[in-house]
Amino acid sequence: MNLPEDFITKYRGLLGDQADDFFASFDTESLSGYRVNPAHHHLPERLTATPAVPYEALGHYGTVSGRSLMHQSGAVYSQEPSAMFVGATAAPTPGERVLDLCAAPGGKTTHLASYLHGTGLLVTNEINRKRVKVLAENVERFGVQSAVILNESPERLSPVFPDYFDKVLVDAPCSGEGMFRKDPDAMSYWSLDYVQECADRQQQIMTEALKMVKPGGQLIYSTCTFAPEEDEQMMAWVLENFPEFHLVPIEKTGGVIDAKPEWADGNPELTKAARLFPHLMNGEGHFVAKLERDEVAATAPRGAAKLGTPLTSDQKKLWQAFAQDVLGQSLTGNLVTVKDQLFLTPTDLPNLKRCHVFRPGLHLGTFKKNRFEPAYALALASDTAQVKQTLAITDEQWRAWVHGETFTLTEAPSKGWYLLTSQDQPVGFGKVVGQTVKNFFPKGLRFTVYDTDLN
């Protein structure tokens, strides 16, 4: 790989005897990985039998096709192995309030959701309007129930969530040096000046992000760059300017090593952070640090959230009939409408009136004239073992389903809505009319499945 000359000079000076091995790693193959979704049951053995990522029990080395049933149903999420170390370090416990501040495309958000198990609150934010749409699609596909998706800047969020979150994840926009092997195009915009631009922007982001950590809470900072300016020096800057925060040791396995104080101000506390080098472990370059806020002042009171509009009596009847007849269960949270769309929003939110809310919670469906039509997101968030009306379909029927086609049943159940399942995974809601299953797979997500995609 033709690395930039300034990059070679810089890291030959920093790494010394390890420099040759470091540079040689860029000419080796980049490893792929995926995480299994703990909310899904009866996964094929081929997905759980592959080598496990040492620091994440849900992680495996290998590839899964984006056109496979397991990917479409949200049973797995493709993610680079080193990136899994970030979520594993955050490891929120059920019931916590969690913020993923720079969340697109959604890998780390879905990882955090795996730890929350549908409890607590997950606020996932992306400042870029186009990228927030991709984030929403991945959150939906993974069946995340307790997420509110925002499209905001850090400086507009910090006044809304002061001293609020148990965990804040800042996967900071960075110079991307750690991705050169996986994405060589990242070298085209790299320069020494660009590294400093990124560090300056990271300071601005961190200034706002730290305000949203509650006393006793933690902020997990990560980058996919080797640059000390964006890594150790960033943490040294935080420790100097925000004395109420201190670094917490990170457990390091699988070739992950201590961060390097000598690349910053020499503070030995910096060894508590972690570095992931491609010549020392199976993955791309990353830096991860865990900051904890001292227990100080009590959290200030906040106003109640105002998301959407309460249901009308007719809407309540339509939803309750669907929930009872099809789902066979009620859902915990606040039911609200945005125009004709029904959402389940998390409880105990602050007032989000001044925020651009891209999605206020789990999309349950659409109210139409005298009827309710369930959403794709609700299907993927449903537990097949609990849903009252399910319909198992074959692999061939699933292929037709994701392509947007209707299909015919040899034996027709009673008419109405059914959660369609294939290989024990939820794939969407279909409406049975006679012997025909009407297709409600979202038009923008439809695709053609080839034999090579089935795994």
C-alpha positions in Angstrom: 0.0 0.0 0.0 1.3 3.4 -0.9 1.0 5.3 2.4 1.5 9.1 2.5 5.1 10.1 3.0 4.2 12.3 6.0 2.4 9.4 7.6 5.4 7.1 7.2 7.8 9.6 8.6 5.5 10.4 11.6 4.9 6.8 12.6 8.4 5.6 12.0 9.5 8.2 14.5 6.7 7.3 17.0 6.9 3.5 16.8 10.6 3.0 16.4 11.4 -0.8 16.2 7.7 -1.7 15.7 7.4 0.6 12.7 8.2 -2.1 10.0 5.7 -4.5 11.4 3.1 -1.7 11.6 3.6 -0.7 8.0 3.6 -4.3 6.8 0.2 -4.8 8.4 -1.3 -2.5 5.8 -0.5 -5.0 3.1 -2.3 -7.8 4.8 -6.0 -8.7 4.4 -8.6 -6.7 6.4 -10.7 -9.0 8.6 -14.5 -8.9 8.6 -16.8 -9.6 11.5 -20.4 -9.6 12.7 -22.4 -9.6 15.9 -25.3 -11.8 16.7 -28.5 -10.2 18.0 -29.2 -11.5 21.6 -32.9 -10.8 21.0 -33.1 -13.5 18.3 -33.4 -17.1 19.1 -32.6 -20.4 17.2 -29.7 -18.9 15.2 -28.1 -21.4 12.7 -25.0 -23.0 14.1 -22.9 -21.7 11.2 -23.3 -18.2 12.7 -22.2 -19.1 16.2 -19.6 -21.7 15.4 -17.1 -19.3 13.7 -14.2 -17.9 15.8 -15.3 -15.6 18.5 -13.9 -12.0 18.9 -12.0 -12.3 22.2 -13.4 -9.1 23.9 -17.1 -9.5 22.8 -19.1 -12.6 23.4 -21.6 -11.6 20.7 -18.9 -11.0 18.1 -17.5 -13.4 15.5 -15.0 -13.2 12.7 -16.4 -13.8 9.2 -18.8 -12.4 6.7 -22.6 -12.4 6.4 -24.3 -11.3 3.1 -26.4 -8.1 3.3 -29.0 -9.9 1.2 -29.2 -13.0 3.5 -32.3 -13.7 5.6 -30.2 -13.4 8.8 -29.1 -9.9 7.9 -32.6 -8.8 6.7 -34.2 -10.0 9.9 -31.7 -8.3 12.1 -30.4 -11.5 13.6 -26.8 -10.4 12.8 -25.1 -7.0 12.2 -21.9 -6.8 10.1 -19.2 -4.9 12.1 -15.5 -4.6 11.9 -13.9 -6.6 14.8 -12.0 -3.7 16.3 -15.1 -1.5 16.3 -16.8 -4.0 18.6 -14.2 -3.2 21.3 -15.9 0.2 21.7 -19.4 -1.1 22.6 -17.8 -3.8 24.7 -16.0 -1.1 26.7 -19.2 0.9 27.2 -21.2 -2.2 28.1 -24.3 -0.4 29.5 -26.4 -2.3 32.0 -30.1 -2.7 31.6 -32.2 0.3 32.6 -29.4 2.9 32.0 -29.8 6.1 30.1 -27.4 6.0 27.1 -26.4 8.5 24.5 -24.6 7.6 21.2 -23.7 11.1 20.1 -22.1 10.5 16.7 -24.0 7.4 15.8 -24.3 6.8 12.0 -24.3 4.3 10.5 -25.5 2.5 13.6 -23.0 -0.3 14.4 -22.2 1.0 17.9 -25.8 2.0 18.6 -27.1 -1.5 17.9 -24.2 -2.9 20.0 -25.3 -0.7 22.9 -28.9 -1.8 22.4 -27.7 -5.5 22.8 -26.6 -4.7 26.3 -29.8 -2.8 27.3 -32.1 -5.6 26.2 -35.0 -3.3 25.4 -34.8 -1.4 28.8 -33.8 2.1 29.8 -33.3 4.8 27.2 -31.1 4.9 24.1 -30.8 8.3 22.5 -28.9 7.9 19.3 -27.9 11.1 17.4 -26.4 12.0 14.0 -25.8 15.6 12.9 -25.8 14.7 9.2 -29.3 14.6 7.6 -28.5 12.0 5.0 -26.6 9.8 7.4 -29.3 9.9 10.0 -31.6 8.1 7.6 -29.1 5.2 7.3 -28.9 5.2 11.1 -32.7 4.9 11.4 -32.7 2.0 8.9 -30.1 0.0 10.9 -31.8 0.7 14.3 -35.1 -0.5 12.8 -33.6 -3.6 11.3 -31.9 -4.6 14.5 -35.3 -4.4 16.3 -34.2 -1.7 18.8 -37.2 -0.9 21.0 -36.0 1.8 23.4 -34.3 4.3 21.0 -35.1 7.9 20.2 -33.3 9.1 17.1 -32.2 12.7 16.9 -30.7 14.8 14.1 -28.9 17.5 16.1 -25.5 19.2 16.9 -23.8 18.5 20.2 -24.1 22.2 21.2 -27.9 22.0 20.8 -28.2 18.8 22.7 -26.1 19.7 25.8 -28.7 22.2 27.2 -31.4 19.6 26.8 -29.6 16.8 28.6 -27.5 18.4 31.3 -26.1 15.9 33.8 -28.4 13.3 32.3 -26.9 10.1 30.9 -25.3 7.1 32.7 -23.2 6.5 29.6 -22.3 8.8 26.7 -20.5 7.3 23.7 -18.5 9.7 21.5 -17.2 7.8 18.5 -15.6 11.0 17.3 -15.2 12.0 13.6 -11.5 11.6 13.0 -8.8 11.4 10.4 -9.5 7.8 9.8 -5.9 6.5 9.8 -7.0 3.2 11.3 -9.2 2.5 8.3 -6.5 2.9 5.6 -6.2 -0.8 5.1 -10.0 -1.4 4.9 -10.8 1.8 3.0 -7.7 3.1 1.0 -9.8 6.1 -0.2 -9.4 7.5 3.3 -5.8 8.4 2.4 -6.9 10.8 -0.3 -8.0 13.5 2.2 -5.4 12.7 4.9 -2.8 15.3 5.8 -1.0 16.5 8.9 -3.2 19.6 8.8 -6.3 17.4 8.6 -5.3 15.6 11.7 -5.1 18.9 13.6 -8.5 20.0 12.1 -10.0 16.8 13.5 -8.5 17.3 16.9 -9.9 20.8 17.1 -13.4 19.6 16.2 -13.1 16.8 18.7 -12.4 19.3 21.5 -15.6 21.1 20.5 -17.6 17.9 20.6 -16.2 16.8 23.9 -16.8 20.1 25.5 -20.6 19.6 24.9 -20.6 15.8 25.4 -19.1 16.0 28.9 -21.9 18.3 30.0 -24.4 15.5 29.4 -22.7 12.9 31.7 -24.4 12.7 35.1 -22.4 12.6 38.3 -21.0 9.1 38.6 -21.6 8.5 34.9 -19.1 7.6 32.2 -18.1 8.9 28.8 -16.5 6.4 26.3 -14.4 8.2 23.7 -13.2 6.3 20.6 -11.6 7.1 17.3 -10.4 4.9 14.3 -7.1 6.8 14.0 -3.6 6.3 15.3 -3.0 10.0 15.7 -1.8 11.0 19.2 -3.3 14.5 18.6 -6.8 12.8 18.5 -6.1 10.1 21.1 -3.8 10.4 24.1 -3.4 14.2 23.6 -7.2 14.5 23.6 -7.5 12.7 26.8 -4.7 14.7 28.4 -6.6 17.9 27.4 -9.8 16.5 29.0 -8.0 15.7 32.2 -6.5 19.1 32.4 -9.6 21.1 31.6 -12.3 19.0 33.2 -11.0 18.0 36.6 -14.2 16.4 37.6 -13.4 13.6 35.2 -10.9 10.8 35.6 -9.9 7.8 33.4 -11.1 4.3 34.3 -8.9 1.3 33.4 -10.1 -0.7 30.4 -9.7 -4.5 30.3 -7.4 -5.4 27.4 -7.4 -8.7 25.7 -6.8 -10.2 22.2 -3.7 -8.0 21.5 -5.2 -4.7 22.7 -2.5 -2.7 24.5 -2.2 0.3 26.8 -2.3 3.8 25.4 1.0 5.7 25.3 1.5 8.5 27.8 4.8 9.5 26.0 2.7 10.5 23.0 1.0 13.1 25.1 2.1 14.9 28.3 3.6 11.8 30.0 0.7 11.4 32.5 0.7 7.7 33.5 -3.1 7.8 33.9 -3.2 7.6 30.1 -2.2 3.9 30.2 -5.8 3.2 31.3 -6.9 3.9 27.8 -6.5 1.4 25.0 -4.9 1.2 21.6 -5.7 -1.3 18.9 -2.9 -1.8 16.3 -3.4 -4.0 13.2 0.1 -5.5 13.6 -0.7 -6.7 17.2 -4.3 -7.9 16.9 -7.0 -9.1 14.5 -8.6 -5.9 13.5 -8.2 -2.3 12.3 -6.8 0.7 14.2 -8.8 2.1 17.1 -8.3 4.1 20.3 -10.7 3.8 23.2 -10.8 5.6 26.6 -13.3 5.5 29.4 -13.8 8.7 31.4 -15.9 8.8 34.7 -17.4 11.8 36.3 -16.9 12.3 40.0 -20.0 12.1 42.2 -20.9 15.7 42.9 -24.1 17.8 42.6 -27.5 16.2 42.4 -29.2 16.1 38.9 -31.4 19.1 38.2 -35.1 18.5 37.6 -36.4 18.6 34.0 -39.6 19.1 32.1 -41.5 16.2 30.7 -41.1 15.2 27.1 -43.6 16.3 24.5 -43.4 13.9 21.6 -46.3 13.5 19.3 -50.0 13.6 20.0 -52.1 11.3 22.3 -54.3 8.8 20.6 -57.9 9.4 19.8 -60.5 7.0 21.2 -60.9 5.4 17.8 -57.2 5.0 17.4 -56.9 3.4 20.8 -59.5 0.8 19.8 -57.8 0.0 16.6 -54.4 -0.4 18.2 -55.8 -2.4 21.2 -57.6 -4.8 18.8 -54.4 -5.4 16.9 -52.3 -5.7 20.0 -54.7 -8.3 21.5 -55.5 -10.3 18.3 -52.1 -10.3 16.6 -49.4 -9.5 19.1 -51.1 -11.1 22.1 -49.4 -8.6 24.4 -49.3 -5.0 25.4 -46.1 -2.8 25.1 -44.5 -0.7 27.8 -44.1 3.0 27.0 -46.0 6.0 25.8 -48.2 5.6 22.7 -48.2 8.8 20.6 -49.0 9.7 17.0 -47.1 11.9 14.6 -49.7 12.7 12.0 -51.1 9.2 11.1 -48.0 7.3 12.4 -48.1 5.4 15.7 -45.0 5.3 17.9 -44.0 3.8 21.2 -41.8 6.4 23.0 -39.6 5.8 26.0 -40.7 7.2 29.4 -38.8 9.7 31.5 -37.5 11.9 28.7 -36.7 15.6 29.1 -38.5 18.1 26.9 -37.3 17.7 23.3 -39.3 20.6 21.9 -36.2 22.4 20.6 -34.6 19.2 19.1 -35.1 17.8 15.7 -36.5 14.4 16.5 -36.0 12.2 13.5 -37.8 9.2 15.1 -39.5 9.5 18.6 -39.4 5.8 19.3 -40.4 2.4 17.9 -42.6 2.8 14.9 -45.7 0.6 15.5 -47.7 1.3 12.4 -50.1 3.6 10.4 -53.7 4.5 11.1 -55.7 4.5 8.0 -59.5 4.9 7.5 -61.1 2.5 10.0 -58.0 0.2 10.1 -54.5 -0.1 11.5 -51.5 -1.2 9.4 -48.5 -2.5 11.4 -45.0 -1.2 10.7 -42.0 -3.2 9.4 -40.1 -1.9 12.5 -42.6 -3.5 14.9 -42.2 -6.8 13.1 -38.4 -6.9 13.5 -38.7 -5.8 17.2 -41.2 -8.6 17.9 -40.3 -11.8 19.8 -41.6 -14.7 17.7 -42.3 -16.8 20.8 -44.7 -14.2 22.2 -46.6 -13.1 19.1 -50.1 -14.7 18.9 -50.4 -14.8 15.1 -47.3 -16.0 13.3 -47.0 -17.6 9.9 -43.9 -19.6 9.0 -42.8 -19.2 5.4 -40.3 -21.1 3.3 -37.0 -19.8 2.0 -38.5 -19.4 -1.5 -41.5 -17.5 -0.1 -39.0 -15.3 1.8 -37.2 -14.5 -1.5 -40.5 -13.5 -3.0 -41.4 -11.5 0.1 -38.2 -9.3 0.1 -38.6 -8.8 -3.7 -42.0 -7.3 -3.1 -44.1 -10.2 -4.5 -47.3 -11.7 -3.1 -47.4 -15.5 -2.7 -50.0 -18.2 -2.3 -50.5 -20.6 0.6 -51.6 -24.2 0.1 -53.5 -24.1 3.4 -54.9 -20.8 4.3 -55.3 -19.7 8.0 -58.0 -17.2 9.0 -57.7 -13.8 7.3 -55.9 -11.0 9.0 -52.4 -9.8 9.9 -49.6 -12.3 10.7 -46.0 -11.9 11.7 -44.1 -13.8 9.0 -41.2 -15.9 10.1 -38.5 -17.8 8.2 -35.9 -20.0 9.9 -37.5 -18.8 13.2 -36.6 -15.2 12.5 -39.2 -12.3 12.1 -39.1 -10.9 8.6 -42.2 -8.6 8.4 -46.0 -8.5 8.7 -48.2 -9.9 5.9 -51.9 -9.8 5.5 -53.7 -13.1 4.6 -56.6 -12.7 2.3 -58.0 -16.1 1.2 -54.9 -18.1 0.2 -52.8 -15.0 -0.7 -50.3 -13.2 1.5 -50.3 -9.6 0.6 -46.9 -8.0 0.6 -46.1 -5.1 2.9 -42.3 -5.2 2.7 -41.1 -1.6 2.4 -40.6 -0.6 -1.2 -37.4 1.2 -0.6 -35.8 -1.9 1.0 -36.8 -4.5 -1.6 -34.0 -6.6 -3.2 -33.3 -9.7 -5.2 -31.7 -12.7 -3.5 -29.2 -14.8 -5.3 -28.0 -18.3 -4.2 -24.7 -16.8 -3.1 -26.5 -14.5 -0.7 -28.3 -17.2 1.4 -25.7 -17.5 4.1 
